[in-house]
Amino acid sequence: MLRSIKSLIGFTIGATDGEIGKVKDFYFDDETWTIRYLIVETGNWLFGRKVLIPPLAFKKPDWAAEIFPVSLSREQVKSSPDINTEKPVTRQQEKDLHEHYNWPYYGLTGYGAIIPIGTIGAPGIHGEDQSKPEQNVQKPAEDQHLRSIRDISHYKLHATDGGIGDVADFLFDDSSWKIPFIVLETGNWFTGKQILISVKNILRIDWEKSSVYVDQSKETLKNSPDFEEKVPIHEGFERIKYHYRPDPGTADEVPDNIPV
């Protein structure tokens, strides 16, 4: 089911022995458009410290009660690595976090291939033995593709022929945690309308200028159906199909139905 990311702010994270805190923000990968972590503010029991919890730690969410139960104890969270969420999260910090909870973690090699962290004795992408030469082990670097939802919210959106409004929200799939759509708020140029734009239509994001550029014209977006937050996604299926842009060379344009 597709859900609004904005609607999850304030959800409670429930440990096996009590409440951990409230959802404050999200980290997503700007290459795969997948939510990697929820940023949780712990409150008084942990002096307001913010911790990272990935969706893989969740049990079945209680959407009505706005609770994400997790298979963690408060003590596990308390003793987890302290990561400053106001700064970029490095791969080493992610690795330390996943090792603390004994979660699977996948990192990138220098060749861009994805391999499980810890497989030091495994052959490299070209067959070389990575277990001996220590100089072959890359130093941890900041993950430049891990971005904050809070930071990108209200970025300026630009069509092919000029500015069109601001990023208002994101829709994500609650089974895969992938983000297929951003919600555009058009502002004064077109009566404050909200529109869905597929992330496949994003040409680039200028992080320094806080701007998102899409490959659609103002006229195309002006003539698109309104997005209404209170209308279930399946009732606006044609709206979603209209905005969905398939990968080059693929036959399928959009799934036959959207689960609700």
VMD Tcl script that draws the C-alpha trace (Angstrom):
set ca {
  {0.00 0.00 0.00}
  {1.20 3.52 -0.74}
  {1.31 5.84 2.26}
  {2.34 9.40 2.98}
  {5.73 9.75 4.66}
  {4.60 12.97 6.31}
  {1.81 11.04 8.03}
  {4.37 8.89 9.89}
  {5.98 11.78 11.77}
  {5.15 11.28 15.44}
  {4.53 7.52 15.21}
  {5.60 5.66 18.36}
  {8.43 3.11 18.20}
  {7.62 0.35 20.67}
  {10.37 -1.92 22.05}
  {9.75 -5.33 23.61}
  {9.81 -3.70 27.05}
  {8.40 -0.22 26.54}
  {8.43 2.82 24.30}
  {11.63 3.91 22.55}
  {10.45 7.25 21.20}
  {8.78 9.08 18.33}
  {9.58 9.18 14.60}
  {11.13 12.55 13.70}
  {12.68 12.04 10.27}
  {13.83 9.50 7.68}
  {17.02 8.72 5.78}
  {16.52 7.53 2.21}
  {18.92 6.47 -0.53}
  {18.67 9.01 -3.35}
  {19.80 6.46 -5.96}
  {17.31 3.70 -5.17}
  {14.69 5.97 -3.53}
  {14.38 3.52 -0.65}
  {13.93 4.46 3.02}
  {16.91 3.07 4.91}
  {16.36 4.41 8.45}
  {13.80 6.10 10.64}
  {15.25 8.75 12.94}
  {13.69 8.31 16.36}
  {13.81 10.87 19.18}
  {13.99 8.91 22.42}
  {12.65 11.46 24.87}
  {13.52 11.77 28.56}
  {14.46 8.14 29.21}
  {17.54 8.55 26.99}
  {18.00 12.32 27.36}
  {16.38 13.08 24.02}
  {19.03 11.22 22.05}
  {18.15 10.40 18.43}
  {18.67 6.84 17.21}
  {18.46 5.14 13.81}
  {16.06 2.21 13.32}
  {15.81 0.50 9.90}
  {12.50 -0.97 8.64}
  {14.01 -4.48 8.85}
  {13.70 -4.24 12.66}
  {9.93 -3.72 12.51}
  {7.26 -6.21 13.42}
  {3.77 -5.73 11.96}
  {2.93 -2.01 12.23}
  {-0.25 -0.89 13.95}
  {-1.26 1.79 11.47}
  {-4.46 2.75 13.31}
  {-2.71 3.24 16.65}
  {0.34 4.80 14.93}
  {2.80 2.35 16.49}
  {5.82 0.60 14.97}
  {6.66 -2.38 17.21}
  {10.31 -3.46 16.91}
  {12.13 -6.60 18.03}
  {14.52 -4.64 20.25}
  {14.78 -3.94 23.96}
  {15.32 -0.49 25.40}
  {18.70 -1.66 26.74}
  {19.81 -2.63 23.24}
  {18.87 0.82 21.98}
  {20.54 2.52 24.94}
  {23.84 0.74 24.29}
  {23.76 1.24 20.52}
  {26.43 3.39 18.80}
  {25.73 7.09 19.28}
  {25.38 8.58 15.79}
  {25.01 12.31 15.28}
  {22.00 12.53 12.95}
  {22.77 16.20 12.25}
  {25.84 15.12 10.25}
  {26.30 12.72 7.30}
  {26.23 9.07 8.34}
  {29.34 7.18 7.27}
  {29.40 3.59 6.06}
  {31.53 2.68 9.08}
  {28.84 4.05 11.40}
  {26.20 2.02 9.56}
  {28.38 -1.09 9.82}
  {28.88 -0.54 13.57}
  {25.14 -0.07 14.07}
  {24.22 -3.23 12.20}
  {26.88 -5.26 14.00}
  {25.56 -4.04 17.35}
  {22.07 -5.35 16.56}
  {23.33 -8.34 14.55}
  {21.42 -7.12 11.49}
  {22.49 -7.99 7.95}
  {24.33 -5.12 6.30}
  {25.40 -4.65 2.71}
  {28.10 -2.22 1.60}
  {29.52 -1.11 -1.70}
  {32.87 -2.20 -3.08}
  {35.05 0.14 -5.09}
  {33.59 -1.38 -8.23}
  {30.01 -0.57 -7.28}
  {29.07 -4.20 -6.61}
  {27.03 -4.96 -3.49}
  {28.52 -7.55 -1.12}
  {27.74 -8.46 2.49}
  {30.02 -6.66 4.94}
  {32.30 -9.11 6.71}
  {33.00 -11.41 3.75}
  {36.72 -10.55 3.90}
  {37.83 -13.91 2.52}
  {35.51 -13.73 -0.48}
  {37.00 -13.11 -3.93}
  {36.66 -9.60 -5.29}
  {34.62 -8.53 -8.25}
  {37.43 -9.51 -10.63}
  {38.40 -12.64 -8.71}
  {41.23 -11.20 -6.64}
  {41.71 -12.41 -3.06}
  {40.72 -9.65 -0.66}
  {41.79 -11.53 2.48}
  {45.53 -10.70 2.29}
  {46.49 -7.23 1.09}
  {45.33 -4.86 3.79}
  {45.92 -1.93 1.45}
  {43.02 -3.19 -0.70}
  {40.54 -2.49 2.07}
  {38.91 0.86 1.43}
  {38.70 3.43 4.17}
  {35.12 4.14 5.25}
  {33.63 7.17 3.54}
  {30.54 9.23 4.03}
  {27.52 7.81 2.26}
  {26.73 10.65 -0.09}
  {23.46 9.04 -1.15}
  {21.88 8.90 2.30}
  {19.55 11.90 2.52}
  {17.12 13.32 5.06}
  {13.44 13.56 4.14}
  {13.17 16.61 6.39}
  {15.96 18.33 4.47}
  {14.46 17.76 1.01}
  {10.93 18.71 2.09}
  {10.07 22.18 0.74}
  {12.83 22.03 -1.89}
  {11.94 24.07 -4.97}
  {10.64 22.06 -7.93}
  {11.52 23.09 -11.48}
  {9.82 21.98 -14.69}
  {11.62 22.12 -18.05}
  {10.38 25.70 -18.47}
  {10.58 27.18 -14.99}
  {9.73 26.89 -11.29}
  {6.50 25.11 -10.39}
  {6.33 24.90 -6.61}
  {7.71 22.98 -3.63}
  {8.14 19.40 -2.45}
  {5.23 18.84 -0.04}
  {5.41 15.12 0.75}
  {6.46 11.66 -0.48}
  {4.52 8.45 -1.03}
  {6.17 5.16 -0.12}
  {5.28 1.49 -0.49}
  {4.81 0.07 3.02}
  {6.00 -3.39 1.95}
  {9.23 -2.43 0.18}
  {9.78 1.04 1.73}
  {10.54 2.38 -1.74}
  {9.45 5.91 -2.70}
  {7.74 5.95 -6.12}
  {6.26 9.47 -5.94}
  {6.91 12.94 -4.60}
  {4.02 15.29 -3.94}
  {4.30 18.70 -5.60}
  {2.55 21.73 -4.14}
  {2.19 24.21 -6.98}
  {1.82 27.39 -4.95}
  {0.48 30.64 -6.40}
  {1.21 30.00 -10.09}
  {-1.63 27.48 -10.25}
  {-4.07 27.80 -7.34}
  {-2.15 25.79 -4.76}
  {-2.74 22.44 -6.47}
  {-1.03 19.22 -5.34}
  {0.30 16.80 -7.97}
  {2.05 13.43 -7.91}
  {5.35 13.21 -9.78}
  {7.12 9.90 -10.30}
  {10.71 9.84 -9.06}
  {11.50 8.45 -12.53}
  {10.72 11.92 -13.89}
  {13.40 13.54 -11.74}
  {16.32 14.70 -13.87}
  {18.54 15.75 -10.99}
  {18.60 17.21 -7.49}
  {20.79 20.20 -6.74}
  {21.49 19.76 -3.03}
  {23.38 23.04 -2.71}
  {20.55 25.06 -4.26}
  {17.78 23.00 -2.59}
  {16.15 22.36 -5.96}
  {14.60 19.37 -7.78}
  {14.45 19.33 -11.59}
  {11.91 17.20 -13.51}
  {11.53 16.42 -17.21}
  {7.94 17.66 -17.54}
  {6.70 21.06 -18.68}
  {4.50 23.42 -16.69}
  {1.65 22.78 -19.12}
  {1.87 19.01 -18.66}
  {1.79 19.37 -14.89}
  {-0.95 22.00 -15.01}
  {-3.24 19.60 -16.89}
  {-2.58 16.64 -14.60}
  {-5.18 15.43 -12.07}
  {-5.15 16.81 -8.55}
  {-3.71 14.73 -5.76}
  {-5.97 14.58 -2.71}
  {-4.40 13.28 0.49}
  {-7.70 11.92 1.82}
  {-8.54 9.94 -1.34}
  {-7.30 6.30 -1.29}
  {-4.60 5.67 -3.88}
  {-6.60 3.01 -5.76}
  {-9.30 5.60 -6.49}
  {-6.70 7.76 -8.22}
  {-5.15 4.93 -10.21}
  {-5.34 6.76 -13.54}
  {-3.54 9.70 -11.93}
  {-0.71 7.41 -10.87}
  {-0.57 5.70 -14.27}
  {-0.40 9.10 -15.94}
  {2.68 10.11 -14.00}
  {4.46 6.78 -14.00}
  {7.45 6.67 -16.33}
  {8.81 3.17 -17.07}
  {12.48 2.37 -17.34}
  {13.76 2.43 -20.93}
  {13.28 -0.93 -22.64}
  {10.69 -2.28 -20.20}
  {7.32 -3.49 -21.40}
  {5.33 -2.86 -18.25}
  {4.17 0.68 -17.66}
  {2.59 0.22 -14.26}
  {1.16 -2.67 -12.21}
  {-2.41 -3.61 -12.99}
  {-3.55 -2.57 -9.56}
  {-2.33 -0.72 -6.51}
  {-2.88 -2.60 -3.21}
  {-4.85 -0.76 -0.54}
}
mol new
graphics top color blue
foreach p $ca { graphics top sphere $p radius 0.5 }
foreach p [lrange $ca 0 end-1] q [lrange $ca 1 end] { graphics top cylinder $p $q radius 0.2 }
display resetview
